[in-house]
Amino acid sequence: MRFAAIGLDHRHIYHMVGGLLEAGAECAGFDPKTSDARVLEGFRERFPALRAVEAQRLLDDRSVDLIVCAGIPSERAAVAVAAMRAGKDVMVDKPGVTSFAQLAEVEAAVAQTGRIFSVCFSERFIVPATIVAGKLIADGAIGRVVQTIGLGPHRLNRPIRPGWFFDAAAFGGILTDIASHQIDQFLHFTSSDSAEIVTSGIGHFGVADLPDFQDFGEILLRSDRAGGYIRVDWFTADGLSTWGDGRLTILGTEGTIELRKYVDIAGRPGGDHVFLVDKAGTRHIDASREPLTYFRNLIADIGARGETAAPQSHTFTVCRLALEAQAKAAWLPAKPCTAHS
């Protein structure tokens, strides 16, 4: 399988390209156009053997099966549609779309071309702990899943962020962007085909000179099988050893699973910690050596026209729910609470 990269605006392109290469795919080249020269520099350092090729040449190359894209979020849908019209499957960074109009365009392109539109939900697809959790749930370790609580804190790293990062029209809003990860995990771990956004909120509580930047968001959602709560933010303190203490708690009728994906604060070193509580007791599982499956499954899907990496309907449902949560979100006030005497 041959792929090409168009859209080097976010560092997620590193694990998207790296994962495909590790899974055995061949890269036909990358379009060096970028809004952030530091991302391009990092890409060249990581993949010095890959060659720069103009985007249209990559789209016209009939030997290319897949286009991967981590461009400016509001531009990803257009790249995806152009790629599908050129007969190629697509893998984009999240968010795959930033508006309902874009979602409709992508859905139409998939229906008309039969191509695959995959969103790389990296907080599930490239986290070994989530694979272990899925196996535990499939084995009945915690009974029926009735709720998930997904936390997605991030470090702002303001000095390295390009201008579009702070423009809601470009990144789609905090719930469209970050919370798509947690919506994906809710649907996946509860085996839900869809869900309802019960309520959602966004707010700005941080740096004073960016009053419109959404640095906090939350969602309460419910399906016909389970409920879920999501909190995302840009408040990871500099003292943490990684970019965010991403966690997922999965409540079952016979136990719980907690994933501490990137760090076990003041605890065990490294990432991919799985904590299981069931009728037999409590235990910690080191999931760091669990093989990833998304990239090799996507390669197989491209050849067999399958849906083992992620069902197409699931991907579209995640996109739709993230957009709905963003659209109906109440603006949360940044005023401090007044203590009652």
C-alpha positions in Angstrom: 0.0 0.0 0.0 1.3 3.4 -1.0 0.3 6.6 0.7 1.2 10.3 0.6 0.9 13.2 3.1 -0.8 16.4 2.3 -1.3 18.9 5.1 1.7 19.3 7.5 0.2 21.8 9.9 -0.1 19.8 13.1 2.4 17.5 14.8 0.0 14.6 14.7 1.2 14.0 11.2 4.3 12.4 12.8 2.4 9.5 14.3 0.1 9.2 11.3 3.0 8.7 8.9 5.1 6.8 11.4 2.4 4.4 12.2 1.7 3.6 8.5 5.4 3.1 7.8 5.8 0.8 10.8 2.8 -1.2 9.6 4.5 -1.8 6.3 3.1 0.9 4.0 5.3 2.9 1.5 5.3 6.7 1.4 5.2 8.1 -2.1 6.0 11.6 -0.8 4.7 14.6 1.1 3.6 18.1 0.2 5.9 20.5 2.1 3.3 23.3 2.2 2.7 24.2 5.8 1.4 27.0 8.1 4.1 26.1 10.7 7.7 25.8 9.6 8.5 24.0 12.9 6.2 21.1 12.0 7.8 20.7 8.6 11.3 20.8 10.2 10.3 18.1 12.7 8.8 16.0 9.9 12.1 16.2 7.9 14.1 15.3 10.9 11.9 12.2 11.6 11.6 11.1 8.0 14.7 12.2 6.2 14.3 9.6 3.4 10.9 10.9 2.3 10.7 13.2 -0.7 8.8 16.4 -1.1 6.2 16.4 -3.9 3.6 19.0 -4.8 0.1 18.1 -3.7 -1.5 17.9 -7.1 1.1 15.5 -8.3 0.4 13.3 -5.3 -3.3 13.4 -6.1 -2.7 12.6 -9.7 -0.4 9.6 -8.9 -2.4 6.5 -9.6 -0.1 4.4 -7.5 -1.1 6.2 -4.3 -3.8 4.4 -2.4 -4.2 6.7 0.6 -3.8 10.4 1.4 -3.1 11.3 5.1 -3.8 14.9 6.2 -3.1 16.9 9.4 -3.7 20.3 7.8 -5.4 23.3 9.3 -8.6 21.6 10.7 -11.0 23.8 8.6 -9.2 22.7 5.4 -9.1 18.9 6.0 -12.5 18.2 4.5 -11.6 19.8 1.2 -8.4 17.8 1.0 -10.3 14.6 1.8 -13.0 15.2 -0.8 -10.4 16.0 -3.5 -8.5 12.8 -2.6 -11.6 10.7 -2.8 -12.6 12.2 -6.1 -9.1 11.3 -7.3 -9.8 7.6 -6.3 -7.9 7.5 -3.0 -8.9 6.6 0.5 -8.3 9.2 3.2 -7.0 9.3 6.8 -7.2 12.7 8.5 -6.2 14.0 11.9 -9.1 14.9 14.2 -11.3 16.9 13.8 -12.1 15.4 10.4 -14.6 18.3 9.8 -15.3 21.6 11.4 -18.9 22.3 10.1 -22.1 20.4 9.3 -21.6 21.5 5.6 -18.2 19.9 5.5 -19.6 16.7 7.0 -22.3 16.6 4.4 -19.7 17.1 1.6 -17.5 14.3 3.0 -20.5 11.9 3.4 -21.6 12.6 -0.1 -18.1 11.9 -1.5 -17.9 8.6 0.4 -21.3 7.6 -0.9 -20.5 8.5 -4.5 -16.9 7.2 -4.7 -17.0 4.2 -2.3 -13.7 5.5 -0.7 -12.8 5.2 3.0 -12.8 8.3 5.2 -11.0 7.5 8.4 -10.3 9.9 11.3 -7.2 9.0 13.3 -8.6 9.3 16.8 -5.2 9.0 18.3 -6.3 8.9 22.0 -7.7 5.5 21.2 -5.9 4.3 18.1 -2.3 4.9 19.3 -2.8 4.2 23.0 -2.1 0.6 23.9 -4.0 0.9 27.1 -7.3 1.3 25.2 -6.7 -1.9 23.3 -6.2 -3.8 26.6 -9.3 -2.2 28.0 -11.3 -3.3 25.0 -10.2 -6.9 25.5 -11.1 -6.8 29.2 -14.6 -5.5 28.4 -15.0 -8.1 25.6 -14.1 -10.8 28.1 -16.7 -9.6 30.5 -14.3 -8.4 33.1 -16.5 -5.6 34.4 -19.9 -6.8 33.1 -22.1 -4.4 31.1 -20.6 -0.9 30.6 -23.0 1.7 31.9 -20.9 4.9 31.9 -17.6 6.4 30.7 -15.9 9.5 32.1 -13.3 10.9 29.6 -10.9 13.6 30.6 -8.7 15.3 28.0 -6.5 17.9 29.5 -3.8 19.5 27.3 -0.9 21.9 27.8 -1.3 25.1 25.9 2.3 25.6 24.9 1.4 29.0 23.6 4.8 30.0 22.2 4.8 27.1 19.6 1.2 27.5 18.5 0.5 28.9 15.0 -2.1 31.7 14.6 -4.9 29.4 13.4 -4.7 27.5 16.7 -6.5 30.4 18.4 -9.1 31.0 15.7 -12.4 29.0 16.3 -13.3 29.3 12.6 -10.0 27.4 11.8 -10.0 24.7 14.5 -13.8 24.3 15.0 -14.0 24.9 18.7 -12.8 22.9 21.6 -15.6 20.3 21.6 -15.4 19.8 17.8 -11.7 19.4 18.2 -10.5 17.7 21.4 -13.7 16.2 22.6 -14.1 14.2 19.5 -11.6 11.8 21.1 -13.8 11.2 24.1 -17.0 10.9 22.0 -15.2 8.2 20.0 -14.3 6.3 23.1 -17.7 6.6 24.6 -19.4 5.1 21.5 -16.7 2.4 21.2 -16.5 1.2 24.8 -20.3 1.3 25.4 -21.0 -0.4 22.0 -23.4 2.5 21.2 -24.3 3.2 17.5 -25.3 6.8 18.4 -26.0 9.2 21.3 -27.7 12.3 22.3 -25.9 15.5 23.5 -27.8 16.2 26.7 -25.9 19.4 27.5 -22.6 21.0 26.7 -20.6 24.0 27.6 -17.5 25.9 26.6 -15.6 28.7 28.4 -12.5 30.9 28.7 -10.9 31.0 32.1 -7.2 31.5 31.2 -4.9 34.1 29.5 -6.6 37.5 29.5 -5.4 38.6 26.1 -7.3 35.7 24.3 -10.8 36.3 25.6 -12.5 34.3 22.8 -10.2 31.3 23.0 -12.1 28.3 24.3 -9.9 26.7 26.9 -12.5 24.6 28.7 -15.3 22.4 27.5 -17.7 19.7 28.9 -20.3 17.4 27.5 -23.0 15.2 29.0 -24.2 12.6 26.6 -26.5 9.6 26.6 -27.2 6.6 24.3 -29.8 3.8 24.5 -27.1 1.8 26.4 -25.1 4.1 28.6 -24.2 7.6 29.7 -21.0 9.6 29.5 -19.3 12.7 30.8 -16.5 14.5 29.0 -14.2 17.3 30.2 -11.5 18.8 28.0 -9.2 21.8 28.7 -5.9 23.6 28.0 -4.8 23.9 31.6 -2.1 21.2 32.0 0.5 22.8 34.4 4.1 23.0 33.3 5.2 20.7 36.2 3.6 17.6 34.6 6.1 15.4 32.8 3.9 15.1 29.7 1.3 17.2 27.7 -1.7 16.0 29.7 -3.0 13.5 32.2 -5.5 11.9 29.9 -7.8 9.5 31.7 -10.8 7.3 31.0 -12.9 5.6 33.6 -15.2 2.9 32.4 -18.0 1.8 34.8 -19.4 -1.6 34.5 -22.1 -3.5 36.4 -19.4 -5.8 37.9 -16.3 -3.6 38.1 -14.4 -0.6 36.8 -11.5 0.1 34.5 -9.4 3.3 34.7 -6.9 4.2 32.0 -4.1 6.6 32.9 -2.9 6.9 29.4 0.1 9.1 29.5 1.2 9.4 33.1 0.5 7.9 36.5 1.0 11.1 38.6 3.3 10.4 41.6 3.1 6.7 40.8 4.5 4.2 38.3 6.8 5.6 35.6 5.8 5.7 31.9 2.3 5.6 30.3 -0.4 3.1 29.4 -1.5 2.2 32.9 -4.7 0.1 33.2 -6.3 -0.3 36.7 -9.0 -3.0 37.0 -11.3 -3.4 39.9 -13.5 -6.5 39.9 -15.0 -9.1 42.2 -11.5 -10.7 42.7 -9.8 -7.5 43.8 -7.8 -4.7 42.3 -4.8 -4.9 39.9 -2.6 -2.8 37.7 -1.8 -3.8 34.2 1.2 -2.5 32.2 -0.3 -2.1 28.7 2.7 -0.4 27.2 3.7 -3.4 25.1 0.3 -4.1 23.7 0.6 -4.0 19.8 -1.3 -1.2 18.1 -3.9 -2.4 15.4 -5.3 0.7 13.7 -2.7 1.3 11.1 -2.4 -2.3 9.9 -6.2 -2.7 10.0 -6.6 0.4 7.9 -4.0 -1.0 5.4 -6.0 -4.3 5.3 -9.3 -2.4 4.8 -7.9 -0.5 1.8 -7.1 -3.8 0.1 -10.2 -5.7 1.1 -12.6 -2.7 1.3 -13.4 -3.6 4.9 -14.1 -1.6 8.1 -11.9 -3.3 10.7 -10.0 -0.1 11.6 -13.3 1.8 12.3 -16.8 1.4 10.8 -17.5 4.3 8.5 -20.8 5.0 10.2 -19.0 5.3 13.6 -16.6 7.9 12.2 -19.4 10.0 10.8 -21.4 9.7 14.1 -18.4 11.0 16.1 -18.0 13.9 13.8 -21.7 14.7 14.0 -22.0 14.5 17.7 -18.9 16.7 18.2 -20.4 19.3 15.9 -23.8 19.1 17.8 -22.1 19.5 21.2 -20.2 22.5 19.9 -23.3 24.1 18.3 -25.5 23.8 21.4 -22.8 24.6 24.0 -23.5 27.3 26.5 -20.8 29.8 27.2 -19.6 29.3 30.8 -18.9 32.4 32.8 -15.3 33.0 34.0 -16.5 34.9 37.1 -15.3 33.6 40.4 -17.8 32.1 42.8 -19.0 34.3 45.6 -18.7 32.7 49.0 -21.8 32.7 51.1 -21.4 33.8 54.7 
